[in-house]
Amino acid sequence: MSVRKPEPELQPLDLFQEWFAAAAKSGMAMPEAMTLATADEDGRPSARMVLLKGFDPAGRLRFFTNYDSRKAGELDRNPHASLLFWWPSLYVQVRVEGKVTRLPAAESDAYFASRPRLSQLGAVVSPQSRPIDDFQTLLDQVSHLAHELGEAPVPRPANWGGYAVAPESWEFWVGHDGRLHERFVYRPAASGWSLTRLAP
Ligand SMILES: Cc1cc2nc3c(=O)[nH]c(=O)nc-3n(C[C@H](O)[C@H](O)[C@H](O)COP(=O)(O)O)c2cc1C
């Protein structure tokens, strides 16, 4: 399956959505999984996978996590991140870099309410990125909370919510045989985006 390549008149967000749809259609598992790279205040990087959960009206990429996690601590002190998608079925990669801000509480509430109940319970009990004594205790806490709440909705914990990444650059990479890949970078211009080709 092949995808359209960047062109100056194509908007990066539109192209990204086109590639994303093609990746989903290709049948690959979890095309919405992306690497999120952050760095601490000394510039030391860390990376992990998170899930892309759509876009806000300004075209910012949304993901959700625990606000006390390692990534959140790094974003508090250094709100710049890079996202990376690798879609092998298309042999393409997309890199996004940008500034990260927390989503308004109402958006986190809405997304939290849409999650499966077990994921909601897990989000409440898990002190993400902190040491825990054993796994069973976590499972027991989920069962205990489920019992306590009965049929009542699971309230979103204040330390769980969303972030939005506002793209400051988009790099689209198209793989070819023989290492002669194509790379295109969109960066903000006076009006819209400028498009540059990079050596592979
Ligand atoms: C495919 C995949 C998707 C994931 N999605 C999320 C996610 O959307 N949010 C999240 O907090 N963690 C997600 N995780 C777990 C993270 O990779 C990571 O372990 C966790 O967020 C703690 O990261 P931190 O200690 O760097 O903050 C995902 C892991 C995988 C493998």
PDBQT file of the ligand as one rigid body, heavy atoms in Angstrom, charges set to zero:
ROOT
HETATM    1  C1  LIG A 301       1.087   0.211  23.241  1.00  0.00    +0.000 C 
HETATM    2  C2  LIG A 301       1.145   0.934  24.561  1.00  0.00    +0.000 A 
HETATM    3  C3  LIG A 301       0.271   1.984  24.800  1.00  0.00    +0.000 A 
HETATM    4  C4  LIG A 301       0.323   2.688  26.007  1.00  0.00    +0.000 A 
HETATM    5  N1  LIG A 301      -0.522   3.741  26.184  1.00  0.00    +0.000 NA
HETATM    6  C5  LIG A 301      -0.430   4.481  27.316  1.00  0.00    +0.000 A 
HETATM    7  C6  LIG A 301      -1.226   5.656  27.458  1.00  0.00    +0.000 A 
HETATM    8  O1  LIG A 301      -2.006   6.054  26.575  1.00  0.00    +0.000 OA
HETATM    9  N2  LIG A 301      -1.085   6.350  28.618  1.00  0.00    +0.000 N 
HETATM   10  C7  LIG A 301      -0.220   5.970  29.616  1.00  0.00    +0.000 A 
HETATM   11  O2  LIG A 301      -0.158   6.645  30.638  1.00  0.00    +0.000 OA
HETATM   12  N3  LIG A 301       0.562   4.885  29.478  1.00  0.00    +0.000 NA
HETATM   13  C8  LIG A 301       0.478   4.138  28.355  1.00  0.00    +0.000 A 
HETATM   14  N4  LIG A 301       1.288   3.032  28.204  1.00  0.00    +0.000 N 
HETATM   15  C9  LIG A 301       2.272   2.709  29.278  1.00  0.00    +0.000 C 
HETATM   16  C10 LIG A 301       3.500   3.619  29.109  1.00  0.00    +0.000 C 
HETATM   17  O3  LIG A 301       4.313   3.156  28.037  1.00  0.00    +0.000 OA
HETATM   18  C11 LIG A 301       4.350   3.771  30.388  1.00  0.00    +0.000 C 
HETATM   19  O4  LIG A 301       4.731   2.513  30.886  1.00  0.00    +0.000 OA
HETATM   20  C12 LIG A 301       3.608   4.518  31.498  1.00  0.00    +0.000 C 
HETATM   21  O5  LIG A 301       2.824   5.580  30.985  1.00  0.00    +0.000 OA
HETATM   22  C13 LIG A 301       4.598   5.079  32.516  1.00  0.00    +0.000 C 
HETATM   23  O6  LIG A 301       5.530   5.921  31.860  1.00  0.00    +0.000 OA
HETATM   24  P1  LIG A 301       6.467   6.961  32.641  1.00  0.00    +0.000 P 
HETATM   25  O7  LIG A 301       6.966   6.276  33.883  1.00  0.00    +0.000 OA
HETATM   26  O8  LIG A 301       7.563   7.286  31.685  1.00  0.00    +0.000 OA
HETATM   27  O9  LIG A 301       5.628   8.163  32.980  1.00  0.00    +0.000 OA
HETATM   28  C14 LIG A 301       1.262   2.320  27.007  1.00  0.00    +0.000 A 
HETATM   29  C15 LIG A 301       2.144   1.248  26.759  1.00  0.00    +0.000 A 
HETATM   30  C16 LIG A 301       2.084   0.570  25.564  1.00  0.00    +0.000 A 
HETATM   31  C17 LIG A 301       3.048  -0.558  25.312  1.00  0.00    +0.000 C 
ENDROOT
TORSDOF 0
